[in-house]
Amino acid sequence: MSETTFLGTDWHEKIFTGSWTDGAGETYDVVEPATGQTLGRLGAASADDVSAAATRAASAQKEWARTTPAERAAVLRRAGALWAEHAEEISGWIVREAGSIPAKAALELSSAEQICFESSALPSHPKGQVLTSNEPRWSFARRVPAGVVSVIAPFNFPLILGIRSVAPALALGNAVLLKPDPRTAVCAGVSIARIFAEAGLPEGLLQVLPGGLDAGEAVVAAPEVSVISFTGSTAAGRKVGEAAGRLLKRCHLELGGNNALVVLPGAEVGPATSAGAFGSWMHQGQICMTTGRHLVHESIVDDYVEQLAERARNLPVGDPATEEVAIGPIIDDKQRTHVRDILDKATADGARLVAGGPGEGAFVPPTVLTDLSPSNPAWTQEIFGPVAPVATFSTLEEAAEMVNASEYGLSLGILGDVGMAMELADLVDTGKVHINEQTVSDEANVPFGGMKDSGNGSRFGGAEANIEAFTETQWVTMRSSIAPYPF
C-alpha cells in the first residue's frame, strides 16, 4: 500500500500533530486481517505525546474560535468534496485494513462526505436564546465552543465513527484530539488528517494519536480537554465514563448493543429473512447496531429459520480485496477467538447449529442458531460476529419482554404489520426503532444513541445533538448603564 498518492508515505512510523512527526512512543505494524500481510507502519502515541498535542490544540483553538462562520464552513465543504475526489484510494484502505467489502467501504466514504457537508451548516446555525428577565436588562443564553474535544473511535466502521464527531466539533470552533483504533488508523486516522490538511484546516487543530491504553487514558485526562466523544464497547465505555466523571468532564458514550429484530405474525418470510441476513451479517456482524437476536412469531418461525439458513449457505466468504464476497474477515485473532468461544458455549448449552459454524483462519461464516435458552450466551451477549440466534414468541407482550430483557437498548427492527409494530414500539426501551427495516441504519443528519448499557443518549448526528455535544452554554446579560448596588 506504499504506492498511494493522496495519502502519501510521510505518515510511516509517525503521529500527526499538524504535520507528521516522530512520537515518543513505539511504532507498530498495520496488518491486513484477511491475509496477515503488513501494509505499513505507524507511530503509537505515548502519554507524553498526548500531553504535548493537547497543549498545541488548545493554543490553536483560540484563534479558530474567532474565525468567521463562513471560514469554518468553507473548510468543511472542501473536506466533503475531497472524500469523493479520493474515494477510490481511501476505499482500498478500508477494504484491506478494516476487512470491509467494497460496498461497505463506499458507504463509509459517502457518509464521511455527507457528515462534512452537514457539519458545514453548523457554524451559521442559531446558537442561543433571548431570555426573559425581572431586571431592566437584556438576557441571553449562547452556545460557545467547548475548547478541545477528544474523539476515541473504534475499528468496525472506523471512518464514519471518527468523522461523525471530528467534523462537527471542528465546525463548531473546537480543536480535536483523534485517537483512532490502532487496527484501522490509516483509513480512519491518516485519511482524516490528510483530508482536513488539504481542505485548509489550520495546523494544530487536529491531532491524530493512535495508541494503546496509555494514550486512551491521556486523551481523557489531559487538562485542556473538556469533552470526550467515545464509541466502543460497553466495558471500555464504563472506564472512560468513570474517568471523565471523576474529572468533571462531559463524556458522550455510544456503546454496545444486542439488538432485536422482531418478525410479526403474517410477515412475508422471504423479505424478512433478507432483512435479517443483512442485519446480522453485514460487515461480519461487527457493528454496534447488528441484529443480534431474531424474535420470530411461532406461526412462521420454521420457514424463517429454513430460509435464513439457506441464505447463510449461499453467501460467499473470503478476502474482499481479491474476491467478490459478502463476508470478509474478522478483525483480528482476539475477536475471532471470542466469536468461536461463544459458539462453543452456545452449542454446549443446547443451541442447535443450523448453518455456518466457527470457520477457519481469519473467517467465520454466516451462522444460524436455534433452540436457545434465555440464558444462552449467544442470546444474552454482544457477539460482534456473523451469528444469527433465532427464538420464538407468541404474543406482542411476550416479544416486548424479550426485547427489554437485554441490558442493551440501541436499535430495534420490527417487520410486518405497521399497526402492530407501532404498538410494540411503545413497549420497548431503545434509542432507535425501524419499522419494516432491519437494525443497521444511520444518516448524517439524524440523532444517534442508545439507552441502558448502550450509552448515555443521542449525542451524535443532527444539528441539535451536535451543538449540545460540542459547545457550552454561557449566560450573558446587558444593561444600558451600570446597575445600582447597595454597597
Summary of the structure (lengths in Angstrom):
residues: 487
radius of gyration: 23.6
end to end distance: 72.5
largest distance: 83.7
contacts: 1798
relative contact order: 0.13
helix: 41%
strand: 22%
